[in-house]
Amino acid sequence: MSSHTQPSRVGRRTVLKGAGAVLSLAALGGAWRAESRGVIDPARGPAFNPWADWQAHERGDPAALVSAAILASNAHNAQPWLFRMEDTRIDLLEDGTRHLGTLDPFGREMHIGLGGALENLLLAAGANGYEHRLSLSPRTEGPVHVASVTLFPGPSVASSLYAAIPQRHTNRHPFDTSQTLPRSAFTSLERLNDEQAVQIVWFTSKTERDSMHELLAGAAEAINADTEQSYDNGLRWLRQDRNSIEEHRDGLTLDTMGLEAPTVVAAKMLPDPSAEESGRAWIASIHEQANTAGAFGILAVRNDRDRAERLRTGRIWQRMHLWIAANELAAQPMNQLHERPDREDQLGLEPQYGDALDELIHDPGWHALFTFRVGHPTQPAPSSPRRHVSQVITTS
């Protein structure tokens, strides 16, 4: 008899069982990642409930006004607001912890967002049976207090703009270039501007839109090449999984970036891209967004460093965006045209984009404060995460 032992033989059933276990583990891992990254039903969870529960408070409860205010348009979904409530008064305050850093060194975007929250709050006041007296805080009172709204009993007046509050979302998808915007849309949007200190400048021709496209792409590339601005523009506010979304309840999610559905799924399931890859993808999206704009608009003011004018501009933009949503159109702020000039000013650089922005207005007495694109949507815009009312109420 041979002294050598026979090699063990692994049966086919054992091999298949082992392979099945590996595949099961892979499937479980994929299913776990799909769930944790929000591949299916991405706008699910407490971070998105404010869009559905915005009218949950009883009529006459001032918190009902704040529930509407927190759904306002604001840059990078930083939600730069706090509210102090009394029975007959609501104070609007800056939340300095939510500053955009190098993207907004002078607070321009913060104040425009606060103006949007103020507009929603006042629309909700009318719908909840309040008349109001608005007092904007002078800058001398400090950087925190922004405005006071004193409330009085009055008739309930729910406007179409108020009804559109939960429908309004920033749409970063390409727009439908086969449809043109009717002149009546521009007229209706212009009528929403009741401030002589704010001017709307339109860019509607192909030549004008191409020029805006070139400027926006250049500004985006400059932001991407600036290490600090690139971080503040990207990783700082990007929430890529459910845990991050629920922890922060702010910022930008992959679903809100305007990507094609297969690209979103791939981005969620694959390892996170490098900063360089993310930057290139963002610049490509700016090109696509600018190239499909039905029109661009700029809101201009006399003094772009004046907080009151910024707040008024934010109110008008919120009004316009609500009208756009109510009329089944789409809109997206294009802040790159302002973020780069502000950075140039902060660093004392040659005002390449600052000068280009001034040239768009053709009037030295007016200064561009806010730029947006509008058009016909190709896809609906998804909801963004929002902090709960309880998280934005302060007693200090």
Summary of the structure (lengths in Angstrom):
residues: 396
radius of gyration: 24.5
end to end distance: 91.9
largest distance: 107.3
contacts: 1247
relative contact order: 0.18
helix: 49%
strand: 15%
